[in-house]
Amino acid sequence: MIDLVQQFWLRCEEAEPVFSADEIRWTPTEQFDLLCGHGLLKEAARATWAICDACGDGHTEEVMLISRGAPGSLMPFIPCPEVGGVPIEPERLRRWAPDLDLTARKLRETLGLVGGLSPLWPGRVWGLGRRHVAGRFRDFFLVCGGARPDAHVLLARCHQIADAPSPVILVPTRSPQQKQWPAFRLADIAAITEEGMTLDMDYIADAVPRDVYAGTAKTIATFPVGEDPTWEDLRLTVRENGIFAELRNEQKELSLDDLQFTGGDDRLWQLLRAFARFGGETPARSTSASSRDTGTFRKQVSDLRQRLNTVFPIAGEPIRALHGKGAYRCVFKIRLDRRDGFPIRPERWEDCQFVELRDGRIQISVKSTEVFAARSKDEETQRLTAIEAGEREVTRSEQYDLRTLGLAADSGVPTAEGSVLLEFLRNGGKLYRRGDDKDVLRFRKRLQTWMGMDSDPLQFTPNRRLWTARFECGSLRRQTEPK
């Protein structure tokens, strides 16, 4: 027999989430009645294809309706190479599908969430509401088909998830590729009984990062600016837990508390880090972005301006809008602290990928193994038992402006080492130069420092005077200039 409840969650992930009558025959009757009784399964349109049960091949054929006897009386048949026309019982063509909208409503009720239920993408993503979990309010979302090929586009368009300070993602069985949000499998934490649906909230509360910044923030710090300061004189180096500020002869370390950011997931702190990652200028925003999305981003930039004006009492605006591009540029110089290097240290160069994006930024991706908490299931009772540690392969990706990497001047013109990187990316990881080329050797050393690796990222073939990258290289940018 097939566990229909487990199959229910698996089928929620599919592009066509239906059960055939033949499948239902092999499931426990009580489970089928349970799901239908709660409305979680509803009858769908009848099947137009059927499996032949008249021969041993088990082939699938399109159903044809043939008149039999009385006028208007049609019987379903399928063709069979061995038997000929095979009649199909109408009952075999019945199908049932998960009611995803009702499932979202029941999850919302079970969790006791406040706020409205919001279908963000029909049949795929729902905003369920919010509740207080692990020290702060968190927004809950249901995502179906999060591992399907179009998931990255789907989630990018659902800006409500990215805008939520601490989103929690519920998935039937498969988590989205984006790993920046906590995701929980309903197949593991949900139970469907005669009384209704229940969820293991204790497990969710234990697994989400607890808010350690819940206390009252300190008074915001100020930086000594001297006489007649300008924003052009200010240089900010953004580090993991604060910034290093330089203005003429003054230097000062400022922590997250000094700046009155509430933690690493503070939206303004994330925006400041984005400016640093992109070399002081955000990418142009899409003209197809909704007015609400654009308004939210504009409000965040305005709030960050006010925070910077408070910390650095300098006349004028620290961030200017680039009209016509939908982007913003910092008047001051800002960069990420390259001493920290890439967030994850790879085990091998073969696990790394460098790609030049269409807008000129460099995307660095690293495969690694992630340890996560999983609950095992008792085979007899089907109940969740102790928490166990599991491992899975994940890919961490970060995008950097060449200026952020120190591989381009403030004007955006690549340095000699930056040109070496671009040549590797645009030539599929190959570069024809001398073995003692100083620019290549400096780039090799810089790359080892950035990724925290002692092994050589490049190989040299003397007889061909060919440098080959040991990491994957690529470019999405059209080449109009000669290589």
C-alpha positions as CSV (number, residue, x, y, z in Angstrom):
1,M,0.0,0.0,0.0
2,I,1.1,3.6,-0.7
3,D,1.2,6.2,2.1
4,L,-1.2,8.7,0.6
5,V,-0.4,11.5,3.1
6,Q,3.3,11.4,2.2
7,Q,2.3,11.2,-1.5
8,F,0.0,14.2,-1.0
9,W,3.0,16.4,0.1
10,L,5.1,15.1,-2.8
11,R,2.4,15.7,-5.3
12,C,2.0,19.3,-4.1
13,E,5.5,20.0,-5.7
14,E,4.5,18.8,-9.1
15,A,3.5,21.0,-12.1
16,E,0.4,18.8,-12.5
17,P,-0.4,17.7,-9.0
18,V,-3.0,14.9,-9.6
19,F,-3.7,11.4,-8.5
20,S,-5.2,8.9,-10.8
21,A,-7.9,6.4,-9.8
22,D,-5.4,3.6,-10.3
23,E,-3.1,5.2,-7.8
24,I,-5.9,5.8,-5.3
25,R,-6.7,2.0,-5.4
26,W,-3.3,1.3,-3.9
27,T,-3.7,3.7,-1.0
28,P,-5.4,3.1,2.4
29,T,-9.1,3.9,2.2
30,E,-9.0,5.7,5.5
31,Q,-6.3,8.0,4.3
32,F,-8.2,8.9,1.1
33,D,-11.3,9.6,3.2
34,L,-9.3,11.7,5.7
35,L,-7.8,14.0,3.0
36,C,-11.1,14.3,1.1
37,G,-13.0,14.9,4.4
38,H,-10.8,17.8,5.2
39,G,-11.1,19.1,1.7
40,L,-7.4,18.8,1.0
41,L,-8.1,16.5,-1.9
42,K,-10.7,17.6,-4.5
43,E,-11.9,15.8,-7.7
44,A,-10.2,17.1,-10.8
45,A,-10.9,16.9,-14.5
46,R,-11.1,13.3,-15.9
47,A,-8.0,11.7,-17.4
48,T,-7.5,11.8,-21.2
49,W,-4.9,9.0,-21.1
50,A,-5.1,5.6,-19.6
51,I,-2.8,2.5,-19.0
52,C,-3.8,-0.6,-20.9
53,D,-4.7,-3.5,-18.6
54,A,-5.6,-5.9,-21.4
55,C,-2.1,-6.9,-22.3
56,G,1.2,-7.3,-20.4
57,D,3.0,-4.2,-21.9
58,G,1.3,-1.6,-19.6
59,H,1.4,1.0,-22.4
60,T,-0.4,4.3,-22.1
61,E,-2.7,5.5,-24.8
62,E,-5.0,8.5,-25.4
63,V,-8.7,7.8,-24.5
64,M,-11.2,7.9,-27.3
65,L,-15.0,8.1,-26.8
66,I,-16.9,5.7,-29.1
67,S,-20.7,5.6,-29.5
68,R,-22.1,2.4,-28.1
69,G,-25.8,1.5,-28.4
70,A,-28.2,4.2,-27.6
71,P,-27.7,7.7,-29.2
72,G,-25.6,10.0,-27.0
73,S,-24.1,7.0,-25.1
74,L,-20.3,7.2,-25.3
75,M,-17.9,4.7,-23.9
76,P,-14.2,5.3,-23.4
77,F,-11.8,3.1,-25.3
78,I,-8.0,3.0,-25.9
79,P,-6.2,1.3,-28.8
80,C,-4.0,-1.7,-28.0
81,P,-1.6,-3.3,-30.6
82,E,-2.4,-6.8,-29.4
83,V,-6.0,-6.7,-28.4
84,G,-7.4,-3.9,-30.5
85,G,-10.0,-1.6,-28.9
86,V,-9.9,-1.9,-25.1
87,P,-12.9,-0.5,-23.1
88,I,-12.0,1.6,-20.1
89,E,-14.2,1.7,-17.0
90,P,-15.3,5.4,-16.6
91,E,-14.3,5.1,-12.9
92,R,-10.7,4.6,-13.9
93,L,-10.6,8.1,-15.5
94,R,-11.4,9.9,-12.3
95,R,-8.6,12.0,-10.8
96,W,-8.0,14.0,-7.6
97,A,-5.7,17.0,-6.9
98,P,-4.5,18.7,-3.8
99,D,-6.4,21.9,-3.0
100,L,-3.4,24.1,-2.5
101,D,-5.3,27.2,-1.6
102,L,-7.2,25.4,1.1
103,T,-3.9,23.8,2.3
104,A,-2.5,27.3,2.7
105,R,-5.5,28.5,4.7
106,K,-5.3,25.5,7.0
107,L,-1.6,26.1,7.6
108,R,-2.4,29.7,8.5
109,E,-5.1,28.6,10.9
110,T,-2.9,25.9,12.4
111,L,0.0,28.3,13.0
112,G,-2.3,31.0,14.5
113,L,-0.9,33.6,12.2
114,V,-2.1,37.3,12.0
115,G,-2.4,39.3,8.8
116,G,-4.1,38.3,5.7
117,L,-3.6,35.3,3.4
118,S,-1.9,36.5,0.2
119,P,-1.6,34.4,-2.9
120,L,1.7,35.8,-4.3
121,W,1.9,33.5,-7.3
122,P,-1.1,31.4,-8.3
123,G,-0.7,27.8,-7.3
124,R,3.0,28.3,-6.1
125,V,3.6,30.9,-3.4
126,W,1.4,32.2,-0.6
127,G,2.0,34.7,2.1
128,L,0.5,33.1,5.2
129,G,0.9,35.8,7.8
130,R,3.1,36.4,10.8
131,R,3.6,35.4,14.4
132,H,6.2,35.8,17.2
133,V,8.8,33.0,17.1
134,A,12.2,32.8,18.7
135,G,12.4,36.4,20.0
136,R,10.9,38.3,17.0
137,F,7.9,38.4,14.6
138,R,8.5,36.3,11.5
139,D,6.6,36.2,8.2
140,F,5.6,32.7,7.0
141,F,5.3,31.7,3.4
142,L,4.2,28.5,1.6
143,V,6.3,27.7,-1.5
144,C,5.3,24.8,-3.8
145,G,7.7,23.6,-6.5
146,G,10.6,25.5,-5.0
147,A,13.1,23.1,-6.6
148,R,11.7,23.3,-10.1
149,P,13.8,24.9,-12.9
150,D,11.7,28.1,-12.8
151,A,11.9,28.6,-9.0
152,H,14.6,31.3,-9.1
153,V,12.5,33.4,-11.4
154,L,9.4,32.7,-9.3
155,L,11.0,33.8,-6.0
156,A,12.7,36.8,-7.5
157,R,9.2,38.1,-8.5
158,C,7.8,37.5,-5.0
159,H,9.6,40.5,-3.5
160,Q,7.5,40.1,-0.3
161,I,9.8,37.3,0.8
162,A,13.0,39.3,0.3
163,D,11.4,42.3,2.0
164,A,10.4,40.3,5.1
165,P,12.9,40.9,7.9
166,S,12.9,37.2,9.0
167,P,11.0,35.0,6.5
168,V,10.2,31.4,7.3
169,I,9.5,29.2,4.3
170,L,7.2,26.1,4.4
171,V,7.6,23.6,1.6
172,P,5.8,20.4,1.0
173,T,9.0,18.3,0.5
174,R,11.7,20.2,-1.4
175,S,13.4,23.5,-0.4
176,P,14.2,26.3,-2.8
177,Q,17.7,26.6,-4.1
178,Q,18.1,29.9,-2.3
179,K,19.5,29.0,1.1
180,Q,19.3,32.4,2.8
181,W,15.9,31.6,4.4
182,P,15.0,28.9,6.9
183,A,12.9,26.3,5.1
184,F,10.9,23.5,6.7
185,R,9.4,20.4,5.0
186,L,5.7,19.9,5.8
187,A,6.2,16.2,5.1
188,D,8.4,16.1,8.3
189,I,6.7,18.6,10.6
190,A,3.0,18.4,9.7
191,A,0.5,15.8,10.7
192,I,-3.1,15.3,9.3
193,T,-5.5,13.6,11.7
194,E,-9.3,13.3,12.1
195,E,-9.1,16.5,14.2
196,G,-7.3,18.5,11.5
197,M,-3.8,19.6,10.7
198,T,-1.1,20.1,13.3
199,L,2.5,21.4,13.0
200,D,5.6,20.9,15.2
201,M,6.1,24.5,16.2
202,D,8.7,23.6,18.8
203,Y,10.9,22.2,16.1
204,I,10.5,25.4,14.0
205,A,11.2,27.6,17.1
206,D,14.4,25.6,17.9
207,A,15.6,25.7,14.3
208,V,15.2,29.3,13.3
209,P,18.0,31.7,14.4
210,R,17.0,33.3,17.7
211,D,17.0,37.1,17.8
212,V,19.8,38.1,20.0
213,Y,19.3,41.8,19.2
214,A,15.9,42.1,20.8
215,G,17.0,44.5,23.5
216,T,16.9,48.3,23.3
217,A,19.6,49.6,21.0
218,K,22.2,52.0,22.3
219,T,22.3,55.6,21.4
220,I,23.5,56.1,17.9
221,A,27.2,57.0,17.6
222,T,28.6,60.1,15.8
223,F,31.8,60.5,13.9
224,P,34.1,63.6,14.4
225,V,34.0,65.3,11.0
226,G,36.0,68.5,11.7
227,E,35.5,71.7,9.7
228,D,33.8,71.9,6.3
229,P,33.7,68.2,5.6
230,T,32.4,66.7,2.4
231,W,30.9,63.4,1.6
232,E,33.5,62.9,-1.1
233,D,36.2,62.8,1.6
234,L,34.6,59.9,3.5
235,R,35.7,56.3,3.0
236,L,33.8,53.4,4.5
237,T,35.1,49.8,4.7
238,V,32.2,47.5,5.6
239,R,33.2,44.5,7.7
240,E,31.3,41.5,9.0
241,N,30.0,43.2,12.2
242,G,30.6,46.9,11.6
243,I,32.4,49.5,9.5
244,F,35.8,51.3,9.5
245,A,35.3,55.0,8.7
246,E,38.1,57.3,7.4
247,L,37.6,61.1,6.9
248,R,40.7,63.2,6.3
249,N,42.9,62.5,9.4
250,E,40.1,60.8,11.5
251,Q,39.6,57.1,11.7
252,K,37.1,55.1,13.8
253,E,35.6,51.6,14.2
254,L,31.8,51.6,14.4
255,S,30.0,48.4,15.5
256,L,26.4,47.4,14.6
257,D,25.3,48.6,18.0
258,D,27.1,52.0,17.4
259,L,25.2,52.4,14.2
260,Q,21.9,51.2,15.8
261,F,21.5,48.3,13.4
262,T,19.6,45.5,15.1
263,G,21.7,42.7,13.6
264,G,23.0,41.0,10.5
265,D,19.4,40.8,9.1
266,D,18.6,44.5,9.6
267,R,17.3,45.7,6.2
268,L,19.4,48.9,6.3
269,W,22.6,47.1,7.2
270,Q,21.9,44.7,4.3
271,L,21.4,47.7,2.0
272,L,24.7,49.3,3.2
273,R,26.5,46.0,2.5
274,A,24.9,45.8,-0.9
275,F,26.3,49.3,-1.7
276,A,29.7,48.1,-0.6
277,R,29.5,44.9,-2.7
278,F,28.5,46.8,-5.8
279,G,31.3,49.4,-5.4
280,G,28.9,52.2,-4.2
281,E,26.3,52.0,-6.9
282,T,23.2,49.7,-7.0
283,P,22.3,47.9,-10.2
284,A,19.7,49.6,-12.3
285,R,16.2,48.5,-11.2
286,S,14.0,46.7,-13.7
287,T,11.3,48.9,-15.4
288,S,8.9,46.1,-14.8
289,A,9.2,46.3,-11.1
290,S,5.9,47.0,-9.3
291,S,5.3,50.5,-7.9
292,R,5.1,48.9,-4.4
293,D,8.5,47.2,-4.9
294,T,10.1,50.4,-6.1
295,G,8.5,52.4,-3.3
296,T,9.8,50.0,-0.7
297,F,13.4,50.2,-2.0
298,R,13.2,54.0,-2.2
299,K,12.0,54.2,1.4
300,Q,14.9,52.0,2.5
301,V,17.4,54.2,0.7
302,S,15.8,57.3,2.4
303,D,16.1,55.7,5.8
304,L,19.7,54.8,5.2
305,R,20.4,58.4,4.2
306,Q,19.0,59.6,7.5
307,R,21.1,57.1,9.5
308,L,24.3,58.2,7.7
309,N,23.5,61.8,8.2
310,T,23.1,61.2,11.9
311,V,26.4,59.2,12.2
312,F,28.3,61.6,10.0
313,P,27.0,65.2,10.4
314,I,28.0,66.3,6.9
315,A,26.0,68.7,4.8
316,G,24.3,67.4,1.7
317,E,23.0,64.0,0.7
318,P,25.3,60.9,1.1
319,I,23.3,58.9,-1.5
320,R,22.1,60.3,-4.8
321,A,19.5,58.9,-7.2
322,L,20.6,58.2,-10.8
323,H,17.5,59.4,-12.6
324,G,16.5,57.4,-15.6
325,K,18.3,54.3,-14.4
326,G,16.4,53.5,-11.2
327,A,19.7,53.2,-9.4
328,Y,21.5,55.0,-6.5
329,R,25.1,56.0,-6.0
330,C,27.0,56.8,-2.8
331,V,28.8,60.1,-2.9
332,F,31.4,58.7,-0.5
333,K,33.7,55.8,-1.2
334,I,32.6,52.4,0.1
335,R,33.9,48.9,-0.2
336,L,33.8,45.5,1.5
337,D,36.7,44.5,3.8
338,R,38.7,42.2,1.6
339,R,40.6,40.9,4.5
340,D,37.7,38.6,5.3
341,G,37.7,37.1,1.8
342,F,34.9,35.0,0.5
343,P,32.4,33.9,3.2
344,I,33.1,30.2,2.6
345,R,36.5,28.6,2.2
346,P,36.3,26.0,-0.5
347,E,37.9,22.6,-0.2
348,R,39.0,22.5,-3.9
349,W,39.3,25.0,-6.7
350,E,37.2,22.6,-8.8
351,D,34.3,23.5,-6.4
352,C,34.5,27.2,-7.4
353,Q,32.8,29.0,-10.3
354,F,33.5,32.6,-11.5
355,V,31.0,34.1,-13.9
356,E,31.0,37.6,-15.4
357,L,27.3,38.8,-15.3
358,R,25.8,41.0,-18.0
359,D,26.0,44.1,-15.9
360,G,29.8,43.6,-15.3
361,R,29.6,42.2,-11.8
362,I,31.4,39.0,-10.9
363,Q,29.5,36.1,-9.4
364,I,31.5,33.7,-7.3
365,S,29.9,30.4,-6.3
366,V,31.3,27.7,-4.1
367,K,30.0,24.2,-3.4
368,S,30.2,23.0,0.2
369,T,28.7,20.6,2.6
370,E,26.1,21.9,5.1
371,V,25.1,20.2,8.4
372,F,21.5,20.6,9.2
373,A,19.0,19.3,11.8
374,A,16.6,16.6,10.7
375,R,14.0,14.6,12.5
376,S,13.9,10.8,12.0
377,K,10.5,9.0,11.8
378,D,9.5,5.9,13.7
379,E,8.6,3.3,11.0
380,E,5.8,1.8,13.1
381,T,4.0,4.9,14.4
382,Q,5.1,7.3,11.6
383,R,5.8,9.9,14.4
384,L,8.7,12.3,14.3
385,T,11.4,11.3,16.9
386,A,14.8,12.6,17.9
387,I,16.6,15.4,16.0
388,E,19.6,14.0,14.1
389,A,22.4,15.8,12.2
390,G,22.3,15.5,8.4
391,E,24.5,16.7,5.6
392,R,23.7,18.1,2.2
393,E,25.5,19.8,-0.6
394,V,24.8,23.5,-1.0
395,T,26.1,26.3,-3.2
396,R,26.9,29.7,-1.8
397,S,27.0,32.5,-4.3
398,E,28.0,36.2,-3.9
399,Q,28.2,39.0,-6.5
400,Y,30.9,41.6,-6.5
401,D,31.7,44.7,-8.4
402,L,35.3,44.7,-9.8
403,R,36.0,47.8,-7.6
404,T,34.9,45.9,-4.5
405,L,37.4,43.2,-5.4
406,G,40.1,45.8,-5.8
407,L,40.4,44.9,-9.5
408,A,39.2,48.2,-11.0
409,A,39.8,51.9,-10.4
410,D,37.1,54.1,-9.0
411,S,36.2,55.0,-12.6
412,G,35.4,51.3,-13.3
413,V,38.4,50.7,-15.6
414,P,39.9,47.2,-14.8
415,T,43.4,47.1,-13.3
416,A,46.0,44.8,-14.9
417,E,45.0,42.0,-12.6
418,G,41.3,42.7,-13.3
419,S,42.0,42.4,-17.0
420,V,43.6,39.0,-16.3
421,L,40.4,37.8,-14.5
422,L,38.2,39.0,-17.4
423,E,40.3,37.3,-20.0
424,F,40.0,34.0,-18.1
425,L,36.2,34.4,-17.8
426,R,35.7,35.4,-21.4
427,N,38.0,32.6,-22.8
428,G,36.6,29.7,-20.9
429,G,39.4,29.6,-18.3
430,K,42.3,29.9,-20.7
431,L,44.9,32.6,-21.1
432,Y,48.0,32.7,-23.4
433,R,50.8,34.5,-21.6
434,R,54.4,33.9,-20.5
435,G,54.9,31.8,-17.4
436,D,56.6,34.7,-15.6
437,D,53.9,37.3,-16.5
438,K,53.8,39.5,-13.4
439,D,50.1,40.4,-13.8
440,V,49.1,36.8,-13.8
441,L,51.3,36.0,-10.9
442,R,49.9,38.9,-8.8
443,F,46.3,37.8,-9.8
444,R,47.1,34.3,-8.7
445,K,48.3,35.4,-5.3
446,R,45.3,37.8,-4.8
447,L,42.9,34.9,-5.7
448,Q,44.5,32.6,-3.1
449,T,44.2,35.3,-0.4
450,W,40.6,36.1,-1.3
451,M,39.4,32.5,-1.3
452,G,41.7,31.4,1.6
453,M,43.4,28.6,-0.4
454,D,47.0,27.6,-0.4
455,S,46.8,25.4,-3.5
456,D,47.4,26.9,-6.9
457,P,44.3,28.1,-8.7
458,L,46.1,28.2,-12.1
459,Q,48.1,25.7,-14.1
460,F,50.8,26.6,-16.7
461,T,51.8,24.5,-19.7
462,P,55.2,25.8,-20.8
463,N,55.3,24.4,-24.3
464,R,52.1,26.1,-25.2
465,R,52.6,29.2,-23.0
466,L,49.1,28.5,-21.7
467,W,47.6,29.3,-18.3
468,T,44.5,27.3,-17.3
469,A,42.1,28.0,-14.5
470,R,41.3,25.1,-12.1
471,F,38.0,26.7,-11.3
472,E,35.0,27.0,-13.7
473,C,34.9,30.2,-15.8
474,G,32.2,31.9,-17.8
475,S,30.8,35.2,-19.1
476,L,27.3,36.2,-19.8
477,R,28.4,39.5,-21.3
478,R,28.5,40.1,-25.0
479,Q,31.9,40.8,-26.3
480,T,32.0,43.8,-28.7
481,E,35.7,44.5,-28.3
482,P,38.4,42.1,-29.7
483,K,39.9,39.7,-27.2
